[in-house]
Amino acid sequence: MAVRHYTLDFKLSAPADIPATVRGVQSIFQEQEVTETIHDTEGHGYLATFIGKNGRFGVFRVHSHGLVTFDLQCCQGDDIAQVDNLLNALEKKMKTLFPGRIKRVKRLPALRRGDEVDCYWPTADGRLVEYDIDEVVYEEDSTYQNIKILHSRQFGNILILNGDVNLAESDLPYTQAIMGSGRENYAGKEVLILGGGDGGILCEVVKLKPKMITMLHIDQLVIDGCRKHMRKTCGNVLDNLKGDCYEVLVEDCVPVLKKFAQEGRTFDYVINDLTAVPISTAPEEDSTWEFLRLILDLSIKVLRPTGKYFTQGNCANLTEALSQYEEQLGRLSCRVDFSKEVVCVPSYMELWVFYTIWKK
């Protein structure tokens, strides 16, 4: 059974009189018929926990620096009206105890913990977002990753890989940005797509009458899920892995890129939709950076002299990671130049950086 976690915070203009505060709010908790336990904080304010007969668990804390917090956990079937009455009563009592001394009262929507449908997913820069997700429409574990497609009332179906929001049916701005934001002429051109298993890039490039698109994606289960559940994104291009002007190869792109480079095969456009720039330079990210450098170098080798390489960066707030990526561009096997663009991707709920790279 899921749990609802409520929070209520009071930021005071000065530290509270702890004994007076405790006496003042005591009647609120006594009315709830709870068992109270006072804990030794070793001089760091006041801390009490409360357990109710209905399974409610509360934590009331008066911090020594002028913050008073109350956390309440309730089972999913608990009476919401009763919970609201308790929080309202505590807020009213605190305002009576501290007239003119409360700088801020903050009451957040309840966190839903352990729900059948997980609606919490972090942004790239570590902020928590609650999505309006109401259904799991697809979930599989492939050899490479956990794959989920969840339905959002606002964004449509959302593809989530290993806990990262990848693309929603609302996210055409992402696809347009990673293709050059309408500034390129794809007619009669040869295009290489790395990744892109949701089919969005493939679908949009096909509309522009290219000579040939080669798409390399390693995970058949991603393609299978998106073919059925992301049709607003991919249209019908994933119904067959080969069309009049495209071919999807379900393979690891690295050996294929090496083969193309050895054969001298080149492309007018390379669109890399494999992975975002790593968020840090910590040791655990080293393998991702190495992979990114390898893909960059191989992609530039198969790019024609007048060609362009498009890729996503990461969240605009991650300036250090983006700077690190730009440093990598100066270490490739040939000299390149680049430009970047910041785009709002609807389901990401954050600004996202995209790169255009070309040979000097």
Salt bridges, closest charged atoms under 4 A:
GLU33 OE1 - LYS53 NZ 3.95
ASP71 OD2 - HIS5 NE2 3.04
ASP78 OD2 - ARG56 NE 2.74
ASP84 OD1 - ARG107 NH2 3.12
GLU91 OE2 - LYS95 NZ 3.11
ASP115 OD1 - ARG4 NH1 3.45
ASP115 OD2 - ARG112 NH1 3.67
ASP125 OD1 - ARG127 NE 3.13
GLU130 OE2 - ARG112 NH2 3.24
ASP134 OD1 - HIS151 ND1 2.83
ASP134 OD2 - ARG153 NH1 3.97
GLU139 OE2 - LYS148 NZ 3.28
GLU184 OE2 - LYS308 NZ 2.95
GLU190 OE2 - ARG304 NH2 2.79
GLU204 OE2 - LYS207 NZ 3.01
ASP224 OD1 - ARG227 NH1 3.05
ASP239 OD1 - ARG231 NH1 2.86
GLU263 OE2 - LYS259 NZ 2.93
ASP268 OD2 - ARG304 NH1 2.88
GLU326 OE2 - LYS340 NZ 2.75
GLU327 OE1 - ARG331 NH2 3.77
GLU341 OE1 - ARG183 NH2 3.52
GLU350 OE1 - ARG127 NH2 3.70
